Amino acid sequence: MDRWLISLKLTMLRHSTPGMRVAGSVIGGALVIVTWAATLNAGSDAARHSVLTLGLLLWGVGTAIGPVLMSGAGTLRPSYFTLLPFGRLALGRGLLVSVYVSIAAGVVLAALLVTGAHAVRLSPVTLVVAIPGAVLTWVLLVALSRLVYGLLGAAMGSRAGVEIASVQFGLMFAGMFAGWIPVQVAIERTPDFLATGITDAVVTRALDLSPTSWTVLAVERAARGDWGGALLLLGGLAVLAAAVIAVTIPLLVPSTEPARRRRGRRRSARLVAGGGLLPATPTGAVVAKEVRQWSRDAWRMIETQSGVWTGVLIGAFALASEELDAVAAFAGLIITFMVGISACTVYGQDGSAVWLDVVGQDEGSVRADVRGRQWGVVLTVLPKILLVSAVFVLLSQAWWAVPILLAAIPALLGAATGAALIVAAVGVSPGVDPRQRVGPNDAVGNISFHVWISMLLMQVAVLPTGGMLLLHLFAPAAWTAPALVVVGIANGVGAAWALGLVTIGYLDKRLPDLFSRIRYGQVFRAGKPRTGWAGALDWFESSTLKGEQQAKELKQKQREAQRAKVKV
């Protein structure tokens, strides 16, 4: 069965578009070359030890989280074999074995074999330890990558699973926005690192504890004549790899048994309505619903937490640089900026549940829905923004940034909530319907265009605060700092109100269209072309709808082309 699944996987890959695989192979090959070059150019055995332990740890982390960042569900999915008489464990074993037969797995193995170079430098006979150790580490890391991806899919209903996914997405966004900072720091410190290695004993000990370093330690023990210690380390590596495989196999094939609902205490109407803190109005009801959904819906939690981790990681990157440490004070502002991106999918994430808004629409329901969603975003993210800002201001000691933050955060947050609601409503792009979501990426549709529109709207909406900020920086006076804060708060309130008003005006007449786009992927209304703001909204609506339809048509053509190749 394992051979059959491997053959099926290779056949599917031959009939698929190679694009991302080619790019991944080139990047992976370059990283392998860098790993080998750093190891061979180390100035001493101790420096080579540091290079290997740190480099292999990075390869382990990259292998574990790579499939999540690239949405790597794998070529073969358990759903393909639902109707076939395969046992769950047998199918899981076959799916795991097929993962090892891939270019990505080969790249990881090529990197791990660098321990052989260390063995040759110390004592060539220790290659009998280095090669099996590299293979065992490879088996462990590839199985771990499937385990992490499977856990995220299985744990999307748990806080731990969502937080892990959020950290990984935050790392991806932080790398896109500010990844050059740690790269620059690494380049500056590389010569010293290659010459002396890591001189901190605590850091060295921590790296040695990682399973990715056990092969290096085994080679060094064998070179000193301690073959028993070397075999003990390899044995521990084999046991750990076997344990990870044993946990991974059943996780690759989700159980079909219905989940049992936990019995909990009945919630009072007062608690559900916001504990009496929210007004007993339609808007208050929407706020309570949104706050609960942002804090309990797994896919919405990923959106907010990934933004938080993006700000935290960029702040950490900045603190690592002596020239940019003051920039870390603006970590909370980065989270605020991410709100405009993360919240621009709220209607699409609701899926066909938007039908409830359609059937319950009355004179003030749309206004209550839009304003309630805006307040829900603010109440959810503002405490996190303030906490992260306070921590990084303390760490960076950049007290001069406090008035700027007090102005920029409310201005950008108001603009973000307004821009996100417009984009979410006019350019709704639903992912998988909530009832069928499994993986961490299922709730997001084709939103690359939406992100750019949201960022553009935010930049335009905060122009008043930006102008006042320039005055404060280039012509400071006793009154500019207080005036900056006042302008920032007024800018945020005004941007949220104005952009929300545009959204209300759109949805008041187009709410059925919003549902038809989510449910059927088209609009059944035919209207005359409009100009001004209305024309711009119509253009955005038609552009996103056309993009969705073209994406579906392209997928259909690819399926038909693959079927034609198979028949030939």
N, C-alpha and C positions, 0 to 999 in steps of 0.2 A: 504494500500500500504506500509506503514511503517513497519508493521509486516512482510509482504512478503519479503521486502528487508532485514530485519534483519535475517529472516530464510534463505534466499539465502546466505547471508554473512557467517553465521555459517556453512552452508553446504560446502561452498568453503573452509573454514578454516579446516574443518575435512578432506578434501581431499588434503591438501597441506602439504609441508614439515614444521615441527614445529621448526627447528633449531633456527632461529633468535628470534622467539617468546619466546622460553624457556629461552634463554640467557637474553633477555630483561626483562622477568619476574623476574629472579633471581636478576639482577642488580637493578631493580625497587624496589623489596621487601627489598633489603639491604638498599637502600636509605630511604625507609619508616621507617625502624627500626632506622636508624641514626637520622632521624628527630624527632621521638618520644623520643628517648633516650636523645637527646640534650635538648628537651623541659622539660622533667621530671627531668633532673639533673641541671636545671638552679638554680642559687643561690638565686634569689629573684624574685619578681613580675616584676621589671623593667628589669632584665636580661632576664626573660622569654619573655617579650614583644619584646626585641631586637632579641632573637633567632627566634621567630615566624615571625616577620616582614621580617627579612633577609631570613630565610629559605623558607617562602612561596613565596617571590619574586623570589628566585632561581628556585623553582618548576614552577612558572609561565613562566619564561624565557625558562626553559627546555621543558615544554609542548608546547610552541609556536614554538620553532625552532627544536624540536626533529624530526618531520616528514620530514623536509628538509634534516637534516643531515643523516637520515637513508633512504632517498629517499622514504618516506612513502606516495605514491600516494593513498594508501588505497586499500582494497580488492575489493570493488565495484568501477567501473569507469563509468563515464557517457557514454563513447563510447559503453559500453555493451548494452545500451538501446536506441541506436539511431533510430532503426527501429520500436520501440514500441510506441503506442499512449499515451505517458505520457506528461503532461504539464511540462514546465521547472521548475516552482516553486515547484510543487508537487514532482518531482524527486529530486530536490535539497534538499527539506525538508527530504525526505526519506533517502537520502545519509548521511545527517548530523545526523539524529537520529541513524542510524546504527553505527556511529562512537562511540557513547556513550556505545554501547554494545561491549566491548572489554576488554581484560586484562589490556592494557595500561591505559584505562580510569579508570578502577577499582583501579589501583595502585595510580593514581593521587588523586582519592577520598579518599583513605585510608590515604594519606599524609595530605590532607586538613582537615580531621576530627581531627587532632591533636589540633585544637583550642578548642575542647571539654575538653581536659585535662587542658587547661588554664582556661576554664570556671569553672570546678570543683574546682580548687585551689582558685579561687576568690570567687565564689558563685554558688553552684550547680544549682540554679534556672535559671541562665543565659544560661544553656544548650538549652533553648527554642530559644535563639538567635544564639548560636554557630552552632547548627546542620543545620538549614536553611541557615545560612550564608555560611557554608562550601559547601553545595549543590549548592547554587547560584554561588559561586566562581568556583566550578567544571564545571558547565554549561558554564560559561564564558570562562574558559581556554580551554576546549575542542573545543568550537566553534572558539576560537581565533587561535588554532593550524590549523584548516582547513582553516581559513581565510588567515593566513600567507602563507600556502602552495599554496592556490589558487591565491593569489596576485602575488606570485613569478612566477607562470605559466602564469598568464595574463599579468604581467608587464615585461616579458622577453624582450620586445621591448623598455622598458623605462630605463633610467639611474638609477632611484630610485630602481626599482625591481632588477636590476643586482647588485647594490651596497649592497642591503640587503642580497641577496644570497651570495655575496662575503664575507661579514662579517661573515656569519654563517659558510661557508666553511673554512675561515681563522681561526675561533675559533676552529673548529674541528682539523685542522692540527696543530695549536698551542698547543692544548691539547695533541695531540699525541706526539709531539716533546718535549714539555717543560711543560706539565701539572703537572709534579711532583713539580715544583717550587711553584705555589700557594697552592698546597696540603700541602707541607712542611711548608709553612708560616702559613697556617690555623691550622695545627696540633700544631705548636709552640704556637700559640696565643689562642687556644681553651680554656685552663683552665681559663685564665683571662677573656675571652669573656663570658664563662658560669657563672663566679662569678659576674661580674659587668655589662655585656652587653655593648652596644655602648654608650660611654660617650659624644660623639660629638653631640651637639644639632642639628646642621644642617643636619648631616647624618640621625639622628633619624627622623627628620621632613620629609626628602625626602623619607624615607622608609614608613612613615605613609601615604604619598600621593598616594602610589601605591594601586590600587584596590584590590590586594591580601591581603592587610593589613586591609581592611575595616571591615572584620568580627572580627578581634582581637580588633579593636577600638570599635566596637559595643558591644562586650562582656564586655569590661572595662567600657563603659558608663552605661550599664545595671547594672553592679555590683555596680556602684556609685548611682544608682537610677534614672539615666537619660534614661528612657525607650523611651521617644520621640526621643532623639538623636540616640539611637540604631536602632529604626525602620527607621529613616531617612537614616542612612547608609545602611541598608539592602535594602531599597527602591532604593537608588542610584545604588547599586550593581545589582538589578533586572533590572532596566532601561538600564544599560550598557550592561548586558548580552543579553537583548532583541535586543538592537541596533546592537550588533555584530552578532547575529543570523540573523537578517534581512539583513545585508550586505553579510553574508556568503552564504546564501541559493542560490541566483541567481549566485554567483560566482562559485559554485561547478559544475554548468552545463553551460559551455561556449556557447555563442550565435553562431548560425549557419549562421548568416547574414554576408556577406562579408564585411571586413573592408574597410572604405573609405580612399583612399590615399590623403594625404595632398598635397595641391598645394604649391610648394615653388618656389623660384627664380631659374632660370636656372643657372647651374654652368658653369663657363668658362673652356675652355680646359686648360688654364694656372693654374687655381686653382686645377683641378683634377690631373694635372701632378705634383703637389707638390709646386705650387706657384713659380716656377722658381728656387727653392732651390735645386732641384734634377737634376742630369744630364739627358739629353734627349737621353737616351739609353734604351735598353731592361731591364737592371738591374734597372735603375732609375724608369722605369714604374712599375716593380714588387715591389720595395720599396714603392712607392706611394700607390699601391693597398694594400699592407700588412699593412701599417700604418693606412690606412682608415679602414681596416677590423678589426685590433686589437682594434680600438677605437669605432667601430660601431656595429660589430657583437656581439650579446648578449652573446653567448657562449664563444667566445674568450675573451670578457671583463671579464667574470667570472674567466677564467683561470688566467689572469694577476692580477686582483684585489684581488682574494683570496690569491695569493702569497704576495701581498703588505700587506694585513691585517694579514697574518701569521707572517710576520716580525714585524709589529707594535705590535701585541699582545704578541709575545714572548719578545720583548723589554720591554713592560709594565710589564710582569711577572717578568723579571729580576730586574727592578727598584723597585719592591715591596719587594725584598729580599735584606737585608743589605749586605750579603756575595757576592751576584752575581750582584750587581748594575752596575759594570763595563762592564759586558757582554752585557748590553743593547746597548752599542756603536756599536755592530755588527748586529743590526737589519737589516740594509740595505744589509749586506752580506747574511742574511737568505733569503731575497727577491731574490737576485741573484741566490742562490741555487735553489729556487723554479722555476726559469725560465726553468731550465733543465727538470723539471717535467711537468710544464704547457704547454710548447711548443712542447712536444713530441707527440702531437695529431694533428698537423696542417693539415697534408694531410687527415687524417681520418675525421676531422671536415669539410673540404671542400666537402666531399662526392663525388657524381658523377660529380661534377663540374670539377674534375681532367681531365675529357674528353677534356676540352679545352686545357690543356697542351699537351695531346696526339696528337690531330689533328693539333696543331700549332708547333709541335716539329721540330726543324731544328738543324743546327750544334751548335749553341750557346744558344739555348733556355733553356736547362736544367741548364747550368751554371748560366744564368741570374736568373732563378727561385730560385735556391738554395741560391745564394749570396744575392738576393733581400730579400728573407725570413729571412736570418740571420740579415741583416741590419734593416729590419722592426722590428724584436724583440728588437734589441739594441736601436733603436730610440724610441720605445714605453716604455720600462721599465727603461732605464738608468736615465732619469730625476727623476723618482720616487725613485729609489735606492739612488741617491745622496741626495735628499731632506730628506728622512727618516734617512739616515746616519748622516747628519748634525744635525738634530733635536735631535737624541738620543746621539750623542757625546756631545752636549751642556747640555742635561739633566743629563748625567752621569759624565760629566767633565773628561772623560777618554781621555785626549789629546794624550797620548802615543799610542793610537790605530790608529791615523790618518795615519801614513805611512803604517801601516799594511793594512788599508782599501784601500788606494790608490794603493796598489799592488794587494791585493786579489780580489777586485771588478772587475777590467779588466780581470785578469786571469780567474776567475770563470765564468764571463759573456761570454768570448770567448769560454771557454770549454762547457758551457751550450748550447750556440747556435749551436755549432757543434754537440754535443752529441744528442740534441733534434732532429735535422734534420735527423741524421742517424736512430734514433729509429722511428721517424715518417714515414720515407720512407720505410725502410726495414721491420719494424714490424707494418705496418699500421693496425689499428683495429678500423674500423668505428663504430660509434653509429647509432642513427636514422638519416636518410637522412635529410639534412637541410630543405627540403620542408615540412617535417612531424614533426619537433621538436615542443614540447610544454613545457615540464618541464625543470628545471635547470640541470638535469642530462642526458638529451637525447643525447648530443653530444659526450659522452665518451663511448667507448667500453670496452673491457676487457683488461685493461692496467696495471694490477699489475706487470706483468713480465717486461713490458716496463719501469716502474719506477725504478726497480732495475738495469736494464741494463744502463739506463741513469745516475743513480747515480754512478755506477761503472766507466763508461767512464769519468765522470767529475773528479772523484778522481784521476784516472790515468793521465788525461790530465794536472792537476795542480801540478804534482810532482815537476817540477823545482822551482815553486814559494814556494812550501812547504819546499823544501830543503833550499832555501835562507832565508825563515822565521825562520827556526830553527837556522841558523847561526846568524841572527840578534838578536834573543832572548837570546841565550846562549853565544855568543861571540860578544857583541855589540861594535861598533866602529863608528867613525865619518862618514865612507863611507858606512856602511851597510844599513842604512835607504834609502839613494838615490839609492843604487844598488838594494835594494829590490823593489822599485817602478819601476825601469827600467826593471828588470826581470819579474815583474808581468805583465806589459804592453806587453812586447815581448811575454810572455807565452800566454796571451790571444789572441793576433793576430795570433800567430803560431798555437794554438789549433783550433781556428775557421777556419783558412785556411786549415789545414791538414784534420780535420774531415769533413769539407765541401767538400774537394776534393774527399774523399772517397764516400760521398753521390752522388756527381756528376757522378763519375764513375759507381756507381750502377744504378742510374736512367737513365743514357744515353742509357743503353741497356734494362732496365726493366720497363720503364715508362708504356707501355701497361699492364704489369703484375700488376703494382700498381692499375690501373683502374679496371682490372678484379677482383682483390681481394676486392675492395670496392663495385663494382657493383654486382658481382656474387659469391663472397666468395670462389674463387678458382683461381688457376693458370693453364692456358691451355698450358704452355710451358713445354717441357720435355728436360732437359739438363744433361750433364755428371757431376758427383761430382767434386768439385774444392777444392783446398787446400789453405792454407794461409789466408790472409784477405778475399778473395773471399769465401773460405770455411766457415769462421766464419759468414759472412753475409748470406750465404745460410742456415746455421744452424739456425740462428735467424729467418730468413724468414719462413722456414719450421716449426719451433717450434711454432711461433705465429699463423701461418695458421692452424696448427693442433689443437692448443688450441681453436681457433674460431670454427672450425668444431666440435670438441668434445662438446663445450658449446651448439651449436645448436642441436646436437644429444641428449644431456642430456635433454634439454628443451622439445624436441619432445617426448622422452620417458616418461617424467613426465606428459605431456599432455595426452598421450595414456593411462598411468596408471590411471590418474584421470577419463578419459572417461570410462575405464573398471570398476572402482569402482561405477561410477554413474549408469552404466547399471545393475550391480549386485543389 
